[in-house]
């Protein structure tokens, strides 16, 4: 039988939203480069070849910007809550990990709400330390996260359930 103190009450993996899949990205770049080529060829044949070169730089710049965006999308955050501990971890795009551990009885969830824009910030506060969670989420997602995590923290404070 599993230990009730090790049972996960809540767990979440928070990831930044990216609307473009890698396949759509390559298709977009292909179409963009083809369009750039169509516009660059007349300039090239008129002898204004530097214009064609700069149009090629636009395509390279766009490609690099998307690659950086896709790399940043590999970052994520995790929340694991048991009756004895809340573990919050931020994992960067290159795999570097920062981790905080809190006692569920002492940690406080702070939610900053703007009357027009909704939830702007969700943070864990304990012993004078304030850690923002899900900074990359939208207002509705932050509100849902705060609701779920607050409910889970209340369950954790009630203690482990035996049986």
C-alpha positions in Angstrom: 0.0 0.0 0.0 1.4 3.4 -0.9 2.3 6.0 1.7 -0.5 8.6 2.2 2.1 11.3 2.8 3.7 10.7 -0.6 0.4 10.7 -2.5 0.2 13.6 -4.9 -2.7 15.9 -4.2 -2.0 18.2 -7.2 0.5 18.2 -10.1 0.7 20.5 -13.1 3.1 21.2 -15.9 2.8 24.7 -17.2 4.1 25.4 -20.7 4.1 28.6 -22.8 1.6 28.6 -25.7 2.9 28.4 -29.2 0.3 28.5 -31.9 2.6 27.4 -34.8 3.7 23.8 -35.1 7.2 23.0 -36.5 5.5 21.6 -39.7 3.5 24.8 -40.1 6.7 26.8 -39.5 8.6 25.1 -42.3 5.7 25.5 -44.6 5.5 29.2 -43.7 9.2 29.8 -44.3 9.0 28.0 -47.6 6.1 30.1 -48.8 7.8 33.3 -47.5 11.1 32.5 -49.2 9.3 31.8 -52.5 7.5 35.1 -52.2 10.8 36.9 -51.5 12.4 35.2 -54.5 9.6 36.4 -56.8 10.0 40.0 -55.6 13.9 39.8 -55.6 14.4 38.4 -59.1 13.2 41.6 -61.0 15.6 43.7 -58.9 18.4 41.3 -59.5 17.9 41.4 -63.3 17.7 45.2 -63.3 21.1 45.3 -61.8 19.9 46.2 -58.3 21.3 43.0 -56.8 21.8 44.5 -53.3 18.0 44.7 -52.9 17.8 41.0 -53.6 20.5 40.3 -51.0 18.7 42.4 -48.3 15.5 40.5 -49.1 17.4 37.3 -48.4 18.5 38.7 -45.1 14.8 39.3 -44.2 14.2 35.6 -44.7 17.2 34.6 -42.6 16.2 37.0 -39.9 12.6 35.6 -39.8 13.9 32.1 -39.7 16.3 32.8 -36.8 13.5 34.7 -34.8 11.2 31.6 -35.1 14.0 29.3 -34.1 14.6 31.3 -30.9 10.9 31.3 -30.2 10.7 27.5 -30.6 13.7 27.1 -28.3 12.1 29.3 -25.7 9.0 27.1 -25.9 10.9 24.2 -24.4 10.9 25.9 -21.0 8.2 24.9 -18.6 7.3 24.9 -14.9 6.1 22.1 -12.7 4.1 22.0 -9.5 3.9 18.9 -7.3 1.9 19.0 -4.1 1.8 16.2 -1.4 0.5 16.5 2.1 4.0 17.4 3.3 5.5 19.4 0.5 4.9 21.7 -2.4 7.7 21.6 -5.0 7.8 24.3 -7.7 10.4 24.0 -10.5 11.2 26.2 -13.4 13.0 24.3 -16.2 14.7 26.6 -18.8 14.9 26.0 -22.5 18.4 24.5 -22.1 17.4 22.2 -19.3 18.7 24.3 -16.3 16.4 23.7 -13.3 15.5 26.0 -10.4 13.5 24.4 -7.6 11.7 25.7 -4.5 10.2 23.6 -1.8 7.5 24.8 0.5 5.5 23.5 3.5 1.8 23.5 2.3 0.8 24.6 5.8 2.9 27.8 5.6 2.8 28.7 1.9 0.4 31.4 0.8 -1.0 31.8 -2.7 -1.2 35.5 -3.8 -3.3 36.5 -6.8 -3.1 40.0 -8.3 -6.3 40.8 -10.1 -6.9 43.8 -12.4 -10.6 44.8 -12.7 -10.3 45.2 -16.4 -7.7 42.6 -17.5 -8.3 39.8 -14.9 -5.6 37.9 -13.1 -2.2 39.5 -13.8 0.0 37.6 -11.3 -0.1 34.4 -9.3 2.7 33.9 -6.7 3.7 31.6 -3.9 4.8 33.4 -0.7 6.5 31.7 2.3 9.1 33.0 4.8 9.4 36.4 3.0 10.1 34.7 -0.3 7.8 35.5 -3.2 7.9 33.3 -6.4 5.8 34.1 -9.4 4.3 31.1 -11.1 3.0 30.8 -14.7 4.1 34.3 -15.7 3.7 33.3 -19.4 0.1 32.2 -19.0 -2.9 34.3 -20.0 -5.2 35.9 -17.4 -7.9 33.2 -17.7 -5.3 30.4 -17.3 -3.7 32.2 -14.3 -7.1 32.4 -12.7 -7.8 28.7 -13.3 -4.4 27.8 -11.9 -4.9 29.9 -8.8 -8.3 28.3 -8.2 -7.0 24.8 -8.6 -3.9 25.3 -6.6 -5.7 27.0 -3.8 -8.2 24.2 -3.6 -5.3 21.7 -3.5 -3.5 23.6 -0.8 -6.7 23.5 1.3 -6.8 19.7 0.8 -3.1 19.4 1.8 -3.6 21.4 5.0 -6.3 18.9 6.0 -3.6 16.3 6.1 -3.0 12.9 4.6 -6.0 10.6 4.2 -5.6 7.0 5.4 -7.6 4.2 4.1 
